[in-house]
Amino acid sequence: MRTHTQVDVAERSGGGRPPEAGNRWFALWDGYFSISYAVTTVLLFITDGDQTYRAVAIGALTLGVPWYAALGRQLMVHASPSRVFGTRNVVFGVGLFLLFAVATACDVAASFALFAVVPMLMMALPTTSAIAVVLLANLVPVTVVWLTGGQIGAVLPTSLLGIALSVLQGLWITRVVRQSRERAELIEELRCSREQLAQLSRQAGVSAERERLAREIHDTLAQGLTSIISLVQAAESEVAVSPELAQRHLDLAGRVAKDSLVEAREFVAALSPPSLRESSLVQAVRRQADGLVAQTGLAVRCAVEGTEVPLPMAVSVVLLRTVQEAFANVRKHASQARRVDVVLSYAPDAVRLTVRDDGEGFEMREDQKGFGLSGMRARVQEIDGTAAVSSRPGRGTAVEVTVPLAAAGAEAAGE
């Protein structure tokens, strides 16, 4: 069954008909038909006979040219590989046989046209019917010789040989035409499949880019705006009683706004975060922790276990975004938290990030929705890592991301 895309492409390429099946090999057939007509006409001119009958024979053969061009050629070019024939095929076959019979009856030299008539009958009619008509066409010269009192014994062996060769030639032509059309159908289906694959690739690329932008907006602009709103609200409540503290919150809000603007420009250009280009992952995580301390007053501890090793930029970006998402959730949902621990563990076979707070926690549910956590898991899966979130009411929340170093090495090789 063909898809809508395949049907559309087939219609654009010519009504569902592959151009290869008719345009390439049929141009050679047109040349063969023209040569056969020209040779037969020359034979009629150079043979002895009544001028009137000769003129009628040439006229009948000449009528076969527009008959083929107007009706037969289109039927043969556009015949389906399933060999479905209609009334027009029968009309063309009968008409072609009658024109040949008239020409041969007027001058037996016109029987040379069998070299063109037989293939056309085999291509235009069903195989069984075509063979029957071909047999009759080969018997026409014998019948003409017999009716005119000629020597049948001289032409009968030639006619019998012509019948055998015509049947074999017809079967061979039928097979070649069928294979050509089937190959053309396969080529067309391949072209349709390639176009469909290209369209699906474009759609997948668009979807992936939308998802990337959504995650980047959530991890940078949305979190930055949330922090700015919180700082401005804190400054509003403190401006009357503690102008210095309010000014400090406003300064911090301005700094967050500038950082968010830089981040927005960078992810639009699909570049790495500025904090990772200027320093290591550990230093970038510590700067995020300093920002959380300045905004919330929480006690944030950053620790590194094992020997720090350089990581591919893709892995570092995912781990940094995970820290940002975890800190954003602490600001929004862990109002009772007093301490946050961030641990980066470097093992021989993996790197692990753990962010844990002592806030109020929540009840984990399978149907729990949230773009932040789903976006974090999607990021981690892209680098072949695993992400786990554990939480219980009154027991805080922990986010743990593990990335195999083998996957990290593959990411580095692809950069």
Buried (B, 14 or more C-beta within 10 A) or exposed (E): EEEEBBEBBBEEBBEBBBEBBBEEBBEEBEEEBEEBBEBBBEBBEEEEEEEEBBEBBBBBBBBBEEBBEEBBBBBBBBBEBEEEBEEEBBBBBEBBBBBBBBBBBBBBBBBBBBBBBBBBBBBBBBEEBBBEBBEBBBBBBBBBBBEEEBEEEEBBEEBEEBBEBBBEBBBEBBEEBBEBBEBBBEBBBEBBBEBBEEEEEEEEEEEEEEBBEBBBBBBBBBBBBBBBEBBBEBBEEBBEEEEEBBEBBBEBBEBBBEBBEBBBEBBEEEEBBBBBEEEBBBEBBBBBBEBBEBBBEBEBEBEBEEEEEEBBBBBBBBBBBBBBBBBBBBBEBBEEBEEBBBBBBBEEEBBBBBBBBBBBBBEEEEEEEEBBBEBBBBBBEBBBBBBEBEBEEEEBBBBBBBBBBEBBEBBBEEE
